[in-house]
Amino acid sequence: MPRLRSSSSASGCRRAAPSRRCGAPCWAWHERAGPLPSANPGAPCAEGGPVSAVATSTSSTTARGWDGLRYGAPGFPLAFVALPLYVALPNHYAAEFGVPLAALGAVLLAARLLDALIDPWIGRWADALLDRSAHAAWLAMAGAAVVLALGFRGLFFPLVSTGTAALLAWCGILLVVTYLAYSVISVIHQAWGARLGGDEPARATVVAWREGLALCGVLVASVLPSMAGLQTSTVVFAIALCLALALMRQAPAPRRLALFPSRSLRLPFSTPAFPRLLAVYLLNGIASAVPATLVLFFIRDRLQATAYEPLFLASYFAAAAVSVPLWVRLVARLGLARSWLAGMALSVLVFAWAAALSAGDVAAYTAICVMSGIALGADLALPAALLAGVVQQAGHAGRAEGAYFGWWNFATKLNLALAAGIALPVLQLFGYAPGTTSAPALQALTAAYCVLPCVMKLIAAALLWRYWIKESR
């Protein structure tokens, strides 16, 4: 993983004499942090020193050494659990318990929409916790982790194993609880990282640590269930979650510089750049969520290559993990927006190729997994770094990151909800069911998996060019 860069600015407090009021341990950021352009250098900060002592400069204020690993560690278990929840769960309930796709899609849509609607309020709460102390935010993450671990196990090993209505009710209730716990950890983690500040390469590096470790988690989750079973995977997830929280406890403390922290959920939309970025992120996210929902159906029924699932998933996520540092380097040359645009273009080319595949095209699909995984690296590492820049440029750094990332996660969940709630019922309408061999049904599956994402990616790319790249000239 890339090494977190630190600023050499000497303004602010001195490391040799940390103040208890200043919230030690502050990881000696005080000696590295420069003044925030929009801040009042003479005003007292929430930590007890001058604002310039804890505010970020335009270069990175992140700590050195192991701090990137400590901050990014929760990304591993969060991604480990996300793959089964968002990708494997629909197929698990349809194949193992015979739950109809339309009914399952409706439950997933309702649970994910409810989860998405709650996220902005979680973001508001996250800001309050981070304004109070890093320890308060960490305690909230730890409590949510317990609920997440129990909910994850309950979803894949339901106490109710017969009756469609009972299974759907069990799935729906536990999904809401599990999603809620997941969101608490995820929003706090993202807001924490955004408060580390920095310029474009520095923000990309912070996100790269989080998403790079997340990709490692996804990589393990993609192969472990098939190799060791779901029982073992559940235990591994619980252990990884405990270790990640232990590391996070020692992570660099986020900034607390706001004298008048905002609690308004509407604040992010007062910044014109935010809804524009959110629109791009939403369209691009739906384009990614649809194939993520349908990938197992495509592999098993279109390619008829069930035995190669671990190879496909591992190559996809391994390529994404390897590509993240490369995208960060590209940011230093092209900037965040142009680099993300390049990732979108690569994804469109790859999925256009996938539409031409048929049964037995294992080698071609493996190559597609590698190239689309490289494109995924851009989707994971760059948009959140762009958002952190929007927060900084709006003058809301250190006081409203949770509100921004609450809406950001709302868009993420909405992507997943729409993907499951629309794609699955539409496929059933066209006669597709798991295990089908009907040519029209398989053509509908291919169109939903390959063609629809390409169209939406192209629209997202056009918006990114119009509102970010063209206007920045």
C-alpha positions as CSV (number, residue, x, y, z in Angstrom):
1,M,0.0,0.0,0.0
2,P,1.1,3.6,-0.6
3,R,2.8,5.3,2.3
4,L,0.9,8.2,3.9
5,R,2.6,11.5,3.3
6,S,3.0,14.1,5.9
7,S,3.4,17.9,5.8
8,S,6.6,19.5,6.9
9,S,5.0,22.7,8.1
10,A,6.2,23.8,11.4
11,S,3.3,25.9,12.5
12,G,1.2,25.1,15.5
13,C,1.9,23.3,18.8
14,R,5.1,21.4,19.4
15,R,5.3,17.7,19.8
16,A,7.5,17.9,22.8
17,A,4.8,19.5,24.9
18,P,1.5,18.0,24.0
19,S,-1.4,19.6,25.9
20,R,-4.0,17.4,27.6
21,R,-6.6,19.9,26.4
22,C,-5.3,19.5,22.9
23,G,-6.5,15.9,22.9
24,A,-3.3,13.9,23.1
25,P,-2.5,11.6,21.4
26,C,-2.9,13.8,18.3
27,W,-0.1,12.0,16.5
28,A,2.1,15.1,16.4
29,W,0.0,16.6,13.7
30,H,0.3,19.9,15.4
31,E,3.9,20.3,14.3
32,R,3.0,19.2,10.8
33,A,-0.2,21.0,10.2
34,G,-0.4,24.4,8.6
35,P,-3.2,26.9,8.6
36,L,-6.5,26.3,7.0
37,P,-7.1,29.1,4.5
38,S,-10.7,29.6,5.5
39,A,-10.0,29.4,9.3
40,N,-9.3,32.3,11.7
41,P,-5.7,31.7,12.8
42,G,-6.3,33.5,16.1
43,A,-9.4,31.7,17.2
44,P,-9.4,28.9,19.7
45,C,-10.1,25.4,18.4
46,A,-12.2,22.6,19.9
47,E,-9.0,20.9,21.1
48,G,-7.9,23.9,23.1
49,G,-5.2,25.4,20.9
50,P,-5.2,27.8,17.9
51,V,-7.1,26.7,14.9
52,S,-3.9,26.7,12.8
53,A,-2.5,24.2,15.2
54,V,-4.9,21.5,14.3
55,A,-6.3,22.5,10.9
56,T,-5.0,20.9,7.8
57,S,-2.9,22.5,5.2
58,T,-3.2,21.9,1.5
59,S,-0.6,19.1,1.9
60,S,-1.2,16.0,3.9
61,T,-1.6,16.1,7.6
62,T,-1.7,12.3,8.0
63,A,0.7,10.6,10.2
64,R,3.6,8.5,9.0
65,G,4.6,4.8,9.5
66,W,1.8,2.5,10.5
67,D,-0.9,5.1,10.8
68,G,-2.3,4.3,7.4
69,L,-2.7,0.7,8.4
70,R,-4.3,1.7,11.7
71,Y,-6.8,4.0,10.0
72,G,-7.6,1.7,7.1
73,A,-7.9,-1.5,9.0
74,P,-11.7,-1.5,9.4
75,G,-12.0,-1.5,5.6
76,F,-11.0,-5.1,5.6
77,P,-13.8,-6.6,7.7
78,L,-16.4,-4.1,6.3
79,A,-15.6,-5.2,2.8
80,F,-15.4,-8.9,3.9
81,V,-19.0,-8.7,5.1
82,A,-20.2,-6.5,2.3
83,L,-19.5,-9.1,-0.5
84,P,-21.8,-11.8,1.1
85,L,-24.4,-9.2,2.1
86,Y,-24.7,-7.5,-1.3
87,V,-23.6,-10.2,-3.8
88,A,-24.0,-13.6,-2.3
89,L,-27.2,-13.2,-0.2
90,P,-29.7,-12.9,-3.1
91,N,-28.3,-16.1,-4.7
92,H,-28.1,-17.8,-1.3
93,Y,-31.8,-17.3,-0.5
94,A,-32.9,-18.1,-4.0
95,A,-30.8,-21.2,-4.5
96,E,-30.8,-22.7,-0.9
97,F,-34.3,-21.8,0.2
98,G,-36.2,-21.4,-3.1
99,V,-37.3,-17.8,-2.4
100,P,-38.8,-16.3,-5.5
101,L,-36.7,-13.6,-7.1
102,A,-39.4,-11.0,-7.3
103,A,-40.3,-11.3,-3.6
104,L,-36.6,-11.4,-2.6
105,G,-36.0,-8.3,-4.7
106,A,-38.8,-6.5,-3.0
107,V,-37.4,-7.3,0.5
108,L,-33.9,-6.2,-0.5
109,L,-35.2,-3.0,-2.1
110,A,-37.2,-2.1,1.1
111,A,-34.4,-3.0,3.5
112,R,-31.8,-1.1,1.5
113,L,-34.0,2.0,0.9
114,L,-34.7,2.2,4.7
115,D,-31.0,1.7,5.3
116,A,-30.2,4.5,2.8
117,L,-32.7,6.9,4.4
118,I,-31.1,6.5,7.8
119,D,-27.6,7.2,6.6
120,P,-27.8,11.0,6.6
121,W,-28.9,11.0,10.3
122,I,-26.0,8.6,11.0
123,G,-23.7,11.1,9.4
124,R,-25.1,13.9,11.6
125,W,-24.5,11.7,14.7
126,A,-21.0,10.8,13.4
127,D,-20.1,14.6,13.3
128,A,-21.3,14.9,16.9
129,L,-19.2,12.0,18.0
130,L,-16.1,13.2,16.2
131,D,-16.6,16.7,17.6
132,R,-16.7,15.2,21.1
133,S,-13.7,12.9,20.8
134,A,-12.1,10.2,18.8
135,H,-12.7,7.8,21.7
136,A,-16.5,8.5,21.6
137,A,-16.5,7.7,17.8
138,W,-14.5,4.5,18.4
139,L,-16.9,3.3,21.1
140,A,-19.8,3.7,18.7
141,M,-18.0,1.7,16.1
142,A,-17.2,-1.0,18.6
143,G,-20.9,-1.3,19.7
144,A,-22.1,-1.5,16.1
145,A,-19.5,-4.1,15.4
146,V,-21.1,-6.5,17.9
147,V,-24.5,-6.1,16.2
148,L,-22.9,-6.5,12.8
149,A,-21.3,-9.8,13.6
150,L,-24.4,-11.3,15.1
151,G,-26.6,-10.0,12.3
152,F,-24.3,-11.4,9.7
153,R,-24.4,-14.9,11.2
154,G,-28.2,-14.8,11.6
155,L,-28.7,-13.9,7.9
156,F,-26.8,-16.8,6.5
157,F,-27.9,-19.3,9.2
158,P,-31.5,-18.4,9.8
159,L,-33.3,-19.9,12.7
160,V,-36.3,-20.1,10.4
161,S,-35.6,-22.5,7.5
162,T,-39.1,-23.3,6.1
163,G,-41.9,-21.2,4.7
164,T,-41.3,-18.4,2.2
165,A,-43.1,-15.7,4.3
166,A,-41.1,-16.6,7.4
167,L,-37.8,-16.6,5.6
168,L,-38.6,-13.3,3.9
169,A,-39.6,-11.7,7.3
170,W,-36.4,-13.1,8.9
171,C,-34.3,-11.8,6.1
172,G,-35.9,-8.4,6.0
173,I,-35.6,-7.7,9.8
174,L,-32.0,-8.9,10.1
175,L,-31.0,-7.0,7.0
176,V,-32.3,-3.8,8.5
177,V,-30.4,-4.4,11.7
178,T,-27.2,-5.5,10.0
179,Y,-27.3,-2.7,7.5
180,L,-27.7,-0.2,10.3
181,A,-24.7,-1.5,12.2
182,Y,-22.7,-1.6,9.0
183,S,-23.6,2.0,8.2
184,V,-22.6,3.3,11.7
185,I,-19.1,1.8,11.3
186,S,-18.8,2.8,7.7
187,V,-20.0,6.5,8.0
188,I,-17.8,7.2,11.1
189,H,-14.8,5.6,9.4
190,Q,-15.2,7.6,6.2
191,A,-15.9,10.9,8.1
192,W,-12.8,10.2,10.3
193,G,-10.7,9.8,7.2
194,A,-12.0,12.9,5.5
195,R,-11.0,14.9,8.6
196,L,-7.4,14.0,8.0
197,G,-7.4,16.5,5.2
198,G,-4.6,17.2,2.6
199,D,-4.3,18.0,-1.1
200,E,-5.6,15.7,-3.9
201,P,-2.8,13.1,-3.8
202,A,-2.8,13.1,0.0
203,R,-6.6,12.6,0.1
204,A,-6.3,9.9,-2.5
205,T,-3.7,8.2,-0.4
206,V,-5.9,8.2,2.7
207,V,-8.8,6.7,0.7
208,A,-6.3,4.2,-0.9
209,W,-5.4,2.8,2.5
210,R,-9.0,2.3,3.4
211,E,-10.1,0.9,0.0
212,G,-7.0,-1.1,-0.6
213,L,-7.5,-3.0,2.7
214,A,-11.2,-3.2,1.8
215,L,-10.2,-4.9,-1.5
216,C,-8.1,-7.4,0.5
217,G,-11.1,-8.1,2.6
218,V,-13.3,-8.7,-0.5
219,L,-10.6,-10.9,-2.0
220,V,-10.6,-13.1,1.1
221,A,-14.4,-13.1,1.2
222,S,-14.6,-14.2,-2.5
223,V,-12.6,-17.4,-2.0
224,L,-12.9,-18.3,1.7
225,P,-16.6,-19.5,1.7
226,S,-16.0,-21.9,-1.2
227,M,-12.8,-23.2,0.4
228,A,-13.7,-23.4,4.1
229,G,-17.5,-22.9,4.2
230,L,-19.7,-20.1,5.6
231,Q,-19.2,-21.2,9.3
232,T,-15.5,-20.7,9.1
233,S,-16.0,-17.4,7.1
234,T,-18.2,-16.1,9.9
235,V,-15.5,-16.8,12.5
236,V,-12.8,-15.2,10.4
237,F,-15.0,-12.1,9.9
238,A,-15.5,-11.8,13.7
239,I,-11.8,-12.1,14.4
240,A,-10.9,-9.6,11.6
241,L,-13.4,-7.1,13.0
242,C,-11.9,-7.3,16.5
243,L,-8.4,-6.8,15.2
244,A,-9.4,-3.9,13.0
245,L,-11.1,-2.1,15.8
246,A,-8.0,-2.6,18.0
247,L,-5.9,-1.0,15.3
248,M,-8.4,1.8,14.8
249,R,-8.2,2.6,18.4
250,Q,-4.6,3.8,17.8
251,A,-5.3,5.6,14.5
252,P,-4.5,9.3,13.9
253,A,-7.1,11.4,15.7
254,P,-9.4,13.4,13.4
255,R,-9.5,17.2,13.5
256,R,-11.9,19.0,15.8
257,L,-11.6,22.6,14.9
258,A,-15.1,23.9,14.5
259,L,-16.3,26.5,17.0
260,F,-19.8,26.2,15.7
261,P,-20.3,22.7,14.4
262,S,-23.2,22.3,12.0
263,R,-25.9,19.7,12.6
264,S,-27.9,20.5,9.5
265,L,-28.6,17.7,7.1
266,R,-29.1,20.2,4.3
267,L,-25.7,21.8,4.7
268,P,-23.9,19.7,2.0
269,F,-26.5,20.8,-0.6
270,S,-25.6,24.4,0.1
271,T,-22.4,23.6,-1.8
272,P,-23.2,23.5,-5.6
273,A,-20.4,21.0,-6.2
274,F,-21.8,18.4,-3.9
275,P,-25.1,17.6,-5.7
276,R,-23.2,17.5,-9.0
277,L,-20.7,15.1,-7.6
278,L,-23.4,13.1,-6.0
279,A,-25.3,12.7,-9.3
280,V,-22.2,11.4,-11.0
281,Y,-21.5,9.0,-8.1
282,L,-25.1,7.8,-8.1
283,L,-25.2,7.0,-11.8
284,N,-21.8,5.4,-11.8
285,G,-22.7,3.5,-8.6
286,I,-25.9,2.0,-10.2
287,A,-23.8,1.0,-13.2
288,S,-21.5,-0.9,-10.8
289,A,-24.2,-2.3,-8.5
290,V,-26.3,-4.0,-11.3
291,P,-23.5,-6.4,-12.4
292,A,-22.5,-6.9,-8.7
293,T,-26.0,-8.2,-8.0
294,L,-26.1,-10.4,-11.1
295,V,-22.6,-11.6,-11.4
296,L,-23.2,-15.1,-9.8
297,F,-26.2,-15.6,-12.1
298,F,-24.1,-14.6,-15.1
299,I,-21.3,-17.0,-14.2
300,R,-23.5,-19.9,-13.4
301,D,-26.1,-19.7,-16.2
302,R,-24.6,-17.7,-19.0
303,L,-21.0,-18.9,-18.8
304,Q,-21.9,-22.2,-17.1
305,A,-18.6,-21.9,-15.2
306,T,-19.7,-22.4,-11.6
307,A,-16.5,-24.2,-10.7
308,Y,-14.5,-21.1,-11.7
309,E,-16.3,-18.7,-9.4
310,P,-13.3,-18.4,-7.0
311,L,-10.9,-17.7,-9.9
312,F,-13.2,-15.0,-11.3
313,L,-13.8,-13.2,-8.1
314,A,-10.2,-13.5,-6.9
315,S,-8.8,-12.2,-10.1
316,Y,-11.3,-9.3,-10.1
317,F,-10.6,-8.1,-6.6
318,A,-6.9,-8.8,-6.7
319,A,-6.6,-6.7,-9.8
320,A,-8.5,-3.9,-8.0
321,A,-6.3,-4.1,-5.0
322,V,-3.1,-4.0,-7.1
323,S,-4.5,-1.1,-9.2
324,V,-5.3,1.3,-6.3
325,P,-1.7,2.5,-5.8
326,L,-1.4,3.0,-9.6
327,W,-4.6,5.1,-9.6
328,V,-3.1,7.2,-6.8
329,R,0.0,7.8,-8.9
330,L,-2.1,8.7,-11.9
331,V,-3.9,11.3,-9.7
332,A,-0.6,13.1,-9.2
333,R,-0.3,13.5,-13.0
334,L,-3.9,13.9,-14.2
335,G,-5.9,14.9,-11.1
336,L,-8.8,13.1,-9.4
337,A,-11.5,13.8,-12.0
338,R,-9.6,12.9,-15.1
339,S,-8.3,9.7,-13.5
340,W,-11.8,8.7,-12.5
341,L,-13.0,9.4,-16.1
342,A,-10.2,7.1,-17.4
343,G,-11.5,4.3,-15.0
344,M,-15.1,4.7,-16.3
345,A,-13.9,4.5,-19.9
346,L,-12.0,1.3,-19.2
347,S,-15.0,-0.2,-17.5
348,V,-17.3,0.5,-20.5
349,L,-14.9,-1.1,-22.9
350,V,-14.6,-4.2,-20.8
351,F,-18.3,-4.8,-20.2
352,A,-19.0,-4.2,-23.9
353,W,-16.7,-7.2,-24.5
354,A,-18.4,-9.3,-21.9
355,A,-21.7,-8.9,-23.8
356,A,-20.3,-11.1,-26.5
357,L,-19.4,-14.1,-24.3
358,S,-21.1,-17.4,-24.2
359,A,-20.9,-20.7,-22.3
360,G,-17.4,-21.9,-21.7
361,D,-15.5,-18.6,-22.3
362,V,-13.5,-19.0,-19.1
363,A,-10.3,-17.5,-20.3
364,A,-11.9,-14.4,-21.8
365,Y,-14.0,-13.8,-18.7
366,T,-11.0,-14.1,-16.5
367,A,-9.3,-11.4,-18.6
368,I,-12.5,-9.3,-18.3
369,C,-12.4,-9.8,-14.5
370,V,-8.8,-8.5,-14.3
371,M,-9.5,-5.4,-16.5
372,S,-12.8,-4.6,-14.8
373,G,-11.0,-5.0,-11.5
374,I,-8.5,-2.4,-12.5
375,A,-11.4,-0.1,-13.3
376,L,-12.9,-0.8,-10.0
377,G,-9.8,0.5,-8.3
378,A,-10.6,3.9,-9.6
379,D,-14.2,3.8,-8.5
380,L,-13.1,2.9,-5.0
381,A,-10.2,5.2,-4.4
382,L,-11.1,8.4,-6.3
383,P,-14.7,9.5,-5.7
384,A,-14.4,9.8,-1.9
385,A,-11.2,11.8,-2.3
386,L,-13.1,14.2,-4.6
387,L,-15.7,14.5,-1.9
388,A,-13.2,15.3,0.7
389,G,-11.9,18.1,-1.5
390,V,-15.5,19.4,-1.9
391,V,-15.8,19.5,1.9
392,Q,-12.5,21.4,2.2
393,Q,-13.3,23.9,-0.5
394,A,-16.7,24.6,1.0
395,G,-15.0,25.6,4.3
396,H,-16.8,22.7,6.1
397,A,-13.7,20.7,7.1
398,G,-13.6,19.6,10.7
399,R,-17.3,20.1,11.3
400,A,-19.5,18.5,8.7
401,E,-17.7,15.5,7.2
402,G,-20.3,13.1,8.7
403,A,-23.2,15.0,7.0
404,Y,-21.5,14.8,3.7
405,F,-20.6,11.1,4.0
406,G,-24.1,10.3,5.4
407,W,-25.6,11.5,2.1
408,W,-22.7,9.8,0.2
409,N,-23.6,6.5,1.9
410,F,-27.2,7.2,1.2
411,A,-26.4,7.3,-2.5
412,T,-24.3,4.1,-2.2
413,K,-27.2,2.2,-0.6
414,L,-29.7,3.7,-3.1
415,N,-27.5,2.3,-5.9
416,L,-27.6,-1.2,-4.3
417,A,-31.3,-1.0,-3.5
418,L,-32.2,0.0,-7.1
419,A,-30.0,-2.6,-8.6
420,A,-31.6,-5.4,-6.6
421,G,-35.1,-4.0,-6.6
422,I,-35.3,-3.4,-10.3
423,A,-32.9,-5.9,-11.9
424,L,-34.2,-9.0,-10.2
425,P,-37.9,-8.5,-10.8
426,V,-37.3,-7.4,-14.4
427,L,-35.3,-10.5,-15.1
428,Q,-38.1,-12.7,-13.7
429,L,-40.5,-10.8,-15.9
430,F,-38.5,-11.8,-18.9
431,G,-38.6,-15.4,-17.8
432,Y,-35.2,-15.7,-16.1
433,A,-34.8,-17.9,-13.1
434,P,-31.6,-19.4,-11.6
435,G,-30.6,-22.5,-13.6
436,T,-32.6,-21.5,-16.7
437,T,-31.3,-22.5,-20.2
438,S,-33.8,-20.4,-22.2
439,A,-32.1,-18.4,-24.8
440,P,-34.4,-15.3,-24.5
441,A,-33.9,-15.4,-20.7
442,L,-30.2,-15.6,-21.0
443,Q,-30.2,-12.7,-23.5
444,A,-32.1,-10.6,-20.9
445,L,-29.5,-11.6,-18.3
446,T,-26.7,-10.5,-20.6
447,A,-28.3,-7.2,-21.4
448,A,-28.9,-6.4,-17.7
449,Y,-25.4,-7.5,-16.7
450,C,-23.4,-5.9,-19.6
451,V,-25.3,-3.4,-21.7
452,L,-27.2,-1.5,-19.0
453,P,-24.1,-0.7,-17.0
454,C,-22.3,0.6,-20.1
455,V,-25.1,3.0,-20.8
456,M,-25.2,4.3,-17.3
457,K,-21.4,4.6,-17.1
458,L,-21.4,6.7,-20.3
459,I,-24.0,9.1,-18.8
460,A,-22.0,9.4,-15.6
461,A,-18.8,10.0,-17.6
462,A,-20.5,12.8,-19.6
463,L,-21.7,14.5,-16.3
464,L,-18.2,14.2,-14.8
465,W,-16.7,15.8,-17.9
466,R,-19.3,18.6,-18.0
467,Y,-19.4,19.6,-14.3
468,W,-15.9,18.9,-13.2
469,I,-13.3,18.6,-16.0
470,K,-14.7,21.2,-18.5
471,E,-15.5,23.8,-15.8
472,S,-12.1,23.4,-14.2
473,R,-10.4,24.6,-17.4
